[in-house]
Amino acid sequence: MSDPRFERSRVAVHDAVCAVLVSDGLSGLTVDRLALESGVSRSTIYRNWPDMAALACEVFDELMHRDSVSVSADAGQALHDYLADYARRLNDPTYTAVLVALIEGSARDAAFAEVHRRAFSQTRSRGAAIIRQGQQQGLIDGRLDVAQCVEDLVAPFLYRRLVSQARITPRQVDDLHASLVARWS
């Protein structure tokens, strides 16, 4: 069982990381700012999170796995559920701010780069597992490259949220799902 004081501090610091990244991006992420925002002492933050990259990566990892949907046995439904879940996450301003910070940080810092590599592995991701499932079930052509399919899966929504800065609608989820299934058959 974890220490309740540490758990309260962890939640407060994680919430502060999200708030700072949403308001100021990676440049605002300092121990002093987190102590101010969270009410947790600087010494506690330094003791539990030796560097800001490790902390931001921990927060992103938690956001990625929070409220994940279970994968359906039917590959077509699993693909649709994945797209809907991905759209929901990208429509969340906190998730998007932390994602942008992770991408920005990965260009400069080895810890960020490692989390980025793990989070976006095109062959080990949940999306890749669903594509392989679809290939096994005959929904998706087995000759298609899984990594390219993952890129086809995530790129339209990433572009819409990060470049166009538009929200992803349920209709767009349905349309992308139908388009991918038709193209990949």
N, C-alpha and C positions, 0 to 999 in steps of 0.2 A: 504494500500500500504506500502511495506517495505521501509526502509531507503536505498537509493542507496549506501551510504557509507558502511553500514553494509553488504549489498549484495556483494559489491566488496571485502570486507574483508573476508566474508564467503567463496566465491569462491576461493580466494587466499589461505586461510588456508586449505580448503578441498583439493585443488590441492597439497599443500605442504605435507599434511598428506599422500596422495597417493604416492608422489615422495619419501618421507622418508621411507614408508613401503616397497616400491619396492626396494630401494637401501640398506636399513639397517635393515628392519624388525622392530618389536615392540621395541627392545632395543634402536633404534635411535630416537624414538618418544618423544621429549622433547619440552617444551615451547621455550627454547632458539633456538633449531634447527628449529622449525616451524616459529619463528619470522625471522630468517635468510633467510629461503627458501621462505617465503611468502611476506616479506616486511611489514608485519603487526606487530605493536608493541606488546611487551609482555603483557602490561597492557590490551590491547584490547582482546588478546587471553584469558588471565585469566578471564576477565570480562564476556566474552561470552561463554567460555567453561571451567567450573570449574575444570575439570580433563581430563586427556588424554584418559581415557577409554570412557568417554561419547562422546568425540569428535571423536575418532576412530569408535565408534559404530554408530554415526550419519553419518559418511562418508560411512560406509558399508551399512547402511540402504538406503542411497541415491543411491549407486551403484546397489543394488539389484533391485531397482524399476526404474532405468534409462532405457529407451528404451524397456520396457516390451512389449511383443507381446500380442495382444488381443486373448482371448480364443475362438476358433471356436465352433460352436454349435455341430459339429460332433466330437464325442469323439476320434475317431481314428486320425483325423487330429489335434485335440487339443493336443493329446499325442505326435505326431510327432513334432508339433510346439514347445511344451515345451522342448523336447529333443534338438532340434536345437538351441533354445534360451539358454538353459543351457550350451550346448557345446560352443556357442559363448562367453558366460560370462567366463567360465572356461579357454578358450583360450586367454582371455584378461589378460596380466600379472599384470595389476593394480588390477583387481578384485581378481585374485588368491592371490596376496600378502596381500591384505586386509583380505581376507578369512582366510589365514593362521594366520595372526595376531589375528583375532577374535578367532580362535580355540585355539591358544596359550594363549591369554589373558583370555579366559573363565575358564582356569584351576586355575587361580590365583586371579581373580577379579570379584566381584559380578556384576558389571555393564556389563562387557563383557559377563559373564555367562547368564545374563538376555537377552541380544540381541541375543546371540547364541541360547538360548532356543526358543525365538520368531521366529528367522529366520529359524530354522530347526525343527519346530514342524511338526512331521510326520502326524498329523491329521488335521492341519489347513492350510497347505501349498497349493500353487497353484497346485502342483503335486497331492496332496490328493484330491483336488476338481475335477481334471480331472479324476482321478481313480473312484471316486464316480459317476461322470457323465457317465463314461464308463460302470459302473455296472448298472446304471439306463437304459442305452440304450441297454444293453445286449451284449456289446462288451467284457466286463470283467465279469468273474464269480462273482456273488454277494456274495458268501460265503468266498471269499478271504479277508484276513485282510488288510485294507487300509494301515496301518503303515508298514507292511511288503512289500507291493507293492511299497510304496514310497522308501523304502530302496533298493529294486530291481531296481528301476528307477534311482536313483542317484549314487549308489555305483560304477558301472563300470566306469563312467566318472570321478568321484572323484579319484578313484584308478589310472586311466590312467594319469591324470594331476598332482596329488600330489605325487604319489609314483613313477610311471614310468617317469614322467616329459615329457610326449609326448603330442602333440596336438591331438585334437579330430577332425576327418575328417567327411565330410558329409556322406561318405559311412558308417562310424561307427554309425552315427545317424540313418541311414536307417536300418542297421543290428540290432541295439538294439531295435528299434521300432518293427520290424518284429518279433524278438525273444520274446519280452514281450507280444505282442498281441497273438502270438501262445501259449505261456505258460499260459497266464491268461484267455484264452477263456474257 
